Amino acid sequence: MATLATTVDGLKLPNPFIIGSGPPGTNLNVIGKAFKEGWGAVIAKTVSLDASKVVNVTPRYGKLMGSDGKEVIGWENIELISDRPLKIWEEEFKKCKQMFPDGVLIASIMEEYNKDAWIEIVQRCEAAGVDGFELNFSCPHGLPERKMGAAMGQDPDILEEVCGWVKGAATKPFWAKMTPNITHIEDPSRAALRGGATGLSAINTIRSVIGVNLDTLRPEPSVEGYTTPGGYSCKAVKPIALRMVMEIATMIRKEFPGRSLSGLGGIESGNDAAQFILLGSDTVQVCTGVMKFGYECVKPMCDELLAFMEKHKFETLADFKGKSLDYFTTHADLVKRQGERKAAQKAAAAAPQKKMVQADGEWSGEEFVKQSDALARS
Ligand SMILES: Cc1cc2nc3c(=O)[nH]c(=O)nc-3n(C[C@H](O)[C@H](O)[C@H](O)COP(=O)(O)O)c2cc1C
């Protein structure tokens, strides 16, 4: 019988589905709902020492709809970290661990570039009983103005130093959550691991502008007629998240074997999760998906992931973690492999494959869409 149960960095999870930091983990009430519905772990909304500096606006989300006008495929937010005082969070973390002693509760923390502040927040959350940490180095809006979040996550030297401070203060595992708003995500990832992070999470949201209202001519989400670029999430970001997870996992495998990776970005199903695990994730997180479908979505996600495992006769997540990483290569190597296959086919006088454009001179104005389609894999 296949099992979804897994142990990552000493944390025992009934399944790899974790609530990603954001609205689905904003207070004890909703965190409790997540555990009751069977989520493998919860990462609470990001907390800081001084919540009085956090002032949110409304509206703060913008949606991109699919062509049917019903399905949400992209989601921008300009939401900040938690606006609730750390004192309240400390009480709720304690209560949560009393109510759900086996529930894995991870605090997401963010602070300014100040060693004492990072040490204080780690110690206070640990005293309240959390099982681990996620360091939010990746919020793309608002907080970079205070040199927090993505502003820190884009600077490998600072990342390494801050991870070193946390390493010195924490007795629990901690994951550094990486920003995708950078050219080579391996660079800050490597720095966080050098600094002592137990693992990494990727990705946070992608800096974005969701659209412009063609009646008012104002960009969205419009707050008093103005906006600011926000963070993009939901299924539209999945291909970018998968690419970054693949790059980080490849780097971890070569340079930091044994460190963990939590993948996220657009996960809405068990099959999405299977893809992130095949590209090297130990666990997967869901944030926007919970906002779209509710906490109950974990059950069909677990069922679909189990069905995938049974189809392939995988008994544990470890049986297929990273299994698809070996099939990435350079474009030059693809050309070589295809040349070899064609030569072999010619030698065997086999029938050529479905007619596809082989060279740029073959594109035709009349057949253009058909030719594009023939070249694509869905
Ligand atoms: C409304 C909203 C608020 C978020 N707040 C946080 C946050 O406080 N801390 C954090 O680390 N990530 C935050 N995120 C980012 C998510 O945890 C996640 O990295 C990102 O949305 C991609 O995953 P998804 O497509 O499953 O949402 C937030 C995302 C959304 C949509």
The ligand as a MOL file (V3000), in Angstrom:
LIG
                    3D

  0  0  0     0  0            999 V3000
M  V30 BEGIN CTAB
M  V30 COUNTS 31 33 0 0 0
M  V30 BEGIN ATOM
M  V30 1 C -2.9490 36.9350 -0.6630 0
M  V30 2 C -1.5970 36.3330 -0.4660 0
M  V30 3 C -0.8620 36.6250 0.6780 0
M  V30 4 C 0.4060 36.0550 0.8610 0
M  V30 5 N 1.0930 36.3280 2.0110 0
M  V30 6 C 2.3100 35.7140 2.2290 0
M  V30 7 C 2.9880 35.9000 3.4640 0
M  V30 8 O 2.5380 36.5630 4.3860 0
M  V30 9 N 4.1940 35.2890 3.5990 0
M  V30 10 C 4.7600 34.5020 2.6100 0
M  V30 11 O 5.8450 33.9670 2.7920 0
M  V30 12 N 4.0980 34.3040 1.4420 0
M  V30 13 C 2.8910 34.8920 1.2400 0
M  V30 14 N 2.2220 34.6620 0.0700 0
M  V30 15 C 2.8580 33.8420 -0.9910 0
M  V30 16 C 2.4110 32.3920 -0.9600 0
M  V30 17 O 2.7480 31.7430 0.2460 0
M  V30 18 C 3.0130 31.5970 -2.1410 0
M  V30 19 O 4.4290 31.6560 -2.0460 0
M  V30 20 C 2.6210 32.1100 -3.5230 0
M  V30 21 O 1.3210 32.6590 -3.4950 0
M  V30 22 C 2.6610 31.0040 -4.5900 0
M  V30 23 O 1.8820 29.8710 -4.2400 0
M  V30 24 P 0.3250 29.6790 -4.6510 0
M  V30 25 O 0.2190 29.8180 -6.1370 0
M  V30 26 O -0.0370 28.3280 -4.1110 0
M  V30 27 O -0.4130 30.7830 -3.9300 0
M  V30 28 C 0.9430 35.2020 -0.1300 0
M  V30 29 C 0.1920 34.9060 -1.2700 0
M  V30 30 C -1.0720 35.4370 -1.4500 0
M  V30 31 C -1.8530 35.0830 -2.6720 0
M  V30 END ATOM
M  V30 BEGIN BOND
M  V30 1 1 1 2
M  V30 2 1 2 3
M  V30 3 2 2 30
M  V30 4 2 3 4
M  V30 5 1 4 5
M  V30 6 1 4 28
M  V30 7 2 5 6
M  V30 8 1 6 7
M  V30 9 1 6 13
M  V30 10 2 7 8
M  V30 11 1 7 9
M  V30 12 1 9 10
M  V30 13 2 10 11
M  V30 14 1 10 12
M  V30 15 2 12 13
M  V30 16 1 13 14
M  V30 17 1 14 15
M  V30 18 1 14 28
M  V30 19 1 15 16
M  V30 20 1 16 17
M  V30 21 1 16 18
M  V30 22 1 18 19
M  V30 23 1 18 20
M  V30 24 1 20 21
M  V30 25 1 20 22
M  V30 26 1 22 23
M  V30 27 1 23 24
M  V30 28 2 24 25
M  V30 29 1 24 26
M  V30 30 1 24 27
M  V30 31 2 28 29
M  V30 32 1 29 30
M  V30 33 1 30 31
M  V30 END BOND
M  V30 END CTAB
M  END
